[in-house]
Amino acid sequence: MIDQIIEKSDVGDVLRKALDGQRLSVEDGVRLFESDDIHVIGAVANEIRRRINGNRTYYVVNRHINYTDICKNRCTFCAYSRDMEDPDAYAMSVGEVLERAEEYYEQIKFTELHIVGGLHPTLPFEYYTEMLSTLKGRFPEVHIQAFTAVEIVHISEVAGLSVTDTLSALKDAGLGSLPGGGAEVFSPRVRGIVCPEKMPGTKWLQVMREAHKLGIKTNSTMLYGHVETYKERVEHMVTLRELQDETGGFMTFIPLKFHPENTRLAHLAVKPNSIDDLKIYSIGRLMIDNIPHVKVFWIMLGIKFAQVALSYGADDFDGTVIEEKITHRAGATTPQGLTVADLLAHITETGTTPVERDTVYNEVTRNAIGMPAIS
């Protein structure tokens, strides 16, 4: 069936390469973005998704905690960050972080704590290690995914340590893995517009490289839908692919849709249409052939559209989340969290099989009272 439909496509030769297991070039990726044949591109991406992950759609029972919105960078695309003197700015104590984690644990028995925040200029290094060790002491079976690569560099500067030594200390305190945030788009041109204060993309990649060397798995991301070109998107994907060839440490690729509301970049942004959203997932699946998973962050896309993306290359629906703040300050109208029953229903509606996972993609089973076990 696929063989027949790609013959008539204007990018059939590129799609044939993907189906035959050949690696796509930057030029191939740009052609896919320029093509209007989204359904054929999506069908091929879905075939590749099935070859890698079968008919499974993964989800995780997790809880998000944003420990501070105070950030020294104040990137133009970010609606979340605040200055210290802003009346609504906040920074949680370690005790408050623990209280937030305890709020929902008895209710949902999450297997992951996802913790990120701003680059707070005065929090000491011990704050981060104490946060991790306190949470790990209270929830020894819960995986802690915390601190973007940008936060890691900031924490290392606070500590006066190398990135490697900082990661080692955080790992000893309880850090399990890193989220993929802060990558944005690697292009220096793009970063000069949307986040000139932020470290260059090469530094983000180096942090991930060092994490992978220490056995710390990470996610990878791309923030799309602002000022980037098709070529810059594809070059970003290829750069992730190259680092994955080197280290094998990325677990998933997560396209993040830019939300312009309440940001200083709103006047430059053209909000991606639905076709463009689907292309990101499909082309991401085809270009990044060595990262096993593509995650759809339903918070940013909306639940219905996230369901559609599961037929266009994505195989992970993220999770329960609970109390997401960053995207909602930028105008997201999705819920701040979902129940497990909601996730199961949404995934089942797509015709795929929901599979609970932990952070590093071990399958999770639960007993009669809901306690998780890793298989």
N, C-alpha and C positions, 0 to 999 in steps of 0.2 A: 504493500500500500504506500509506504513512504517513498519507495523507489519510484513509483509512478508520479507522485505529486511533486517531487523535487525536479523531475525532468523539465517541467514547464516553468520553474521558478527562475527569476533573473539572477539568483544567487545559488542556483542548483549545484554548480561546481564547488562552491565553498561548503555547502551542506554535505555534499558527497565526501569531501575530505574529512569532515567531522565524523561522519558515520563510519568511515574506514579507519578511524583512529589516528588520522594525521593531525599534526598540530597546526592551528590556524595562525596566520601572520597578522600583524597590525593592519595591513592593507585588507585582508579578509574581514577582519572585524569592522572596519570602517564601511566596507561594502554592505555588511549585514545591517548596520545602523541606517544606511542610506536607502535600503530596500523597503518597499511597502508590503512585502510578502510576509507579514508577521505571523500568520497562522501556519505557514509551512516552516518558518524558522522555529516557531514554538513547538511544532510537532516533532522536529528533529531534536530539539533540546529536551523534550519530554522523553523521547526514546533513549537519549544518553542518560537522563536521570534514572530511568528504569533499569538500564544496564548496571548502573552503579549501586542503586538503592532499592531496586525492585519497586513494588507498589506501596512501600512504606512511606508514611509521613510522620516525622518525629516531632515530639513536643517535650518540654521540660516543665516540671513544677518548680517555679522559682519565685523569688521575691526581690524586687529592686529597692535599693536604698541609695539616695543621693545625699551624701553626708554634708555637703556645703554647696552653695551657689556663688560664693565669693571667689572671684577669679582675677588674677592679675593680667590676663591676656585680653579679655573682652573682645573676642573675635566678632567681625561684622555680621556673620551669618547666624550668630547665637542669640536666642531670646532668653536663655536661661540664666546667664551669668549676671552677677551684681558686683558693685564696688562695696568695700567694707562699710562705708558710711551710708549706704542706701537703707532706707527705713525697713524694707522687707527682706534684707539680706539675712542669711542665717548660717550657722556652723554648728553641727551637732557635737556634743561631747561623746566620748566612747560609750558612756552609760546610756545616752539617748539612742545611739546606733543600736545597742543591744536591745533596748526596749522596743524599737521599731521591728527588729528581727523577731522578737518574742511574740509580738502582737498576733501574728497569723500562723505561727508554727503549729500550735495544737490543732488549728482548724484544717490546714492543708498538708502538713508534713512535707514541706518543700525539700528538695535535694540540692538546690543551688541558691546561694546569695550572690546577687549581682550588684556590685558596689562601685559607683563612680561619682566624681564631684569636680568642682573647680580647682584651680591652682591657688590655693589659699596662701597668702604671703607670710603668715606668721605661725601656722601650725607646725610643731616640731616633728622631727623624724619619729620620735617615740609615740606620737599620736597614732601613726599608721601601723606600727608594729603592735602596739597595745590593742588597737581595734581588731586586728587579725587574730591575735592570740586569745583575746576575750571571746570573740565569736566562735573560734575553733574549740575553746574550752567548753562553751555552752552547747555547741552543736557539732560534736566531733565527726559525725557522719555526713555533714553537709559540705559540699564543695563550695569554696569561696572564689568566685571570679571577680577580680577587682582591679581597678586602676588602669586607665588607658596608657598607651606608650607615652603620651604627653605628660600625664601625671607621674609616670615612673621617672622621667627626666627631671621633673620639678622636685620630686621627693629625693632624688639622688643629689641634687644641688643643695637642698636643705640639709641633707645628712653629711655633705662633704665627701661622698663616696662615689666610686665609679658606678655606672649603670649595672654592671655585672654583680658587684658586691651588694648593691641595693636590692637587686632581684633575689640574690641568695638570702639576704637577711629577711626579706618579706616572705620568701618561700618557707624559711625556717619558722616564721611566725604563724604560718597557716595559709598563705596564698596558694591557690590551686592552679589558676590560669588567668590569662589576660583577655579582656574584651578587645574588640578591634577598633574602637573609636579613635578619632584623631587623625586618621589617614587622609580624610577629605578626598582631594584629588592631588596626586603627586606633582603634577605640573607646576614648576616655579611660577609661571605666568598666572595660573589660577590662584595659587596660594598668595601671591602678591596682592591680589584683589580681595579675596574672601577672608584671609587669615594671615596678614603680614607679620603679626606678632608671634605666631606659632612657629615652632621649630620646623625645619625643612623636611620634606618627605624622606630624604635619605636618612635622617636621624630616626624617624619612625621605623623605617626598615631595619636599622641597626639595633634598635631596642628589641624588636621582634626576633632578630637573628640571635641576640644574646639570650633572650628568654628560651628560645628553642634549644640552644646549646645546653642550657641548664635543665632540660626536660620539662619546661613549662609550656604547655600547649596554649595557643592563642586563636582568636578569631581574626578575620580581616574584613575591612569595610571599604565602601566608596560612597561619598556623599555626592549625589547627582542632582541635576536640575537647577543649576544656578548660572554660571558663566562658562562652563567647560564645553569644549568641542567634542565631536564624536571621536576624533583621533586621540584627544587627551583621555577620554574614558578608556579607550582600548589600550593605550599605552600604560595606564594605571593597572588594568587587568593583567597585562603581560608582565609587568614588574612584579606583581604578586605571584604570578606563575613561576617566574624565575627564582624568587626566594623560596618558594615551595619545593622546587627542584633541588635546591641546595640543602634545605633543612627538614622538610616534611612536617613542620610544626603547626601549620594552619589546619584548623578543623573545619571551618566553614567560611564562605564568602557571603557578606550581608550587604546588599545595596541599601542605602539609606536615602530616602526621598527628602529633598530639601523642603522645609516648610518656611515660607518667607514672612509670615505674619509676626509682627513685633520685633523684627530684626532690622538692622541698618542696611541690609542688602536687598530689601524688598523691591526697591525701585529698579534693580538690575535683573531681577529674576523673572524668567518666563516659566510658569508652573508647568511641569511635564504633563502631557496628556496621557490617557490610558495606554495608547499604543506604545509610547515611549517607555512607560513603566514596564510593560510586558517585554519590550526589547531588552531592557537592562537585565532582567532575569534570564531570558533565553540566551542572549549573547554571552552573559557572564558564565552560564553553564557550559557553553560551547568553547569559549576562549580559555577558561581556567579549568583545564582538563584534569589537573592533579590535586585539586582541593575537593575532598569527597562530598561536601554538602553545600547547598545554597539555601540560605535562610530568608524567609519572608517575614519582615517585622511588621506584624499586622497593625501595631500602634500607628505606624506612619502611613500605611497604604489604605487602611480600612479593612474590615473583616471580609466583606464580600469580594473585594478585589484581591485580597490575599488568597482567598480560596481559588480564584481563577489562576493566580500565579503558580499554583501547585500543578497545573497542566502545562506550564510554560518553562519548566526547568527547575523550579524550587522543590525541595523535599523536606523542609523544616518549617514549622509554623510558629516557632519560638515557644512561648509558654504563658503561664498564668500572669507573670510580670508583677502585678499588684503595685499600685501607686507610682506609676511612671510620671515624672515631672518635666523632663527636659523638652520632649516633643510637644507636650501639652501647652507649655508656655509659648510655643511658636504656633499655636492655633489648631493643634490636633483636636478633633472632635470625637475620636474613638474612646471607648472605655479606658480607664486607667488600670484595669486588670480583668481577667476572665477566670471563671471557675474551671475546674477540670472537666466537669460535665459540658460546659460550653465548648471547650477545645475539642472534646471527643465528637460532639455533634457537628461542629463546623468542619472538621477533617473528614468525618464519615460522609458528609454531604457531597464531598468532592469525588467519591468513589475510590479513595485510597484508604489504606489501613493505618489507623493511628497507633503509634508505638511510643510509649513513654521512654525517655532516655535520661541519663544524667548528663552533666556538662560535657564530658569527654566521649559521649555517644555509646556508653554501655547501656544495654536495655535494663529497664527497671520493672520489677513486678511488685505487687502490693498484696499484703495479706488481708484477712477479713476486716481488720480494724484500720486499714489504710497505711500501715507501716511499710516503707519501701525496702526492697532488697535488690542489689545489683546482680545481674546475671551476665 
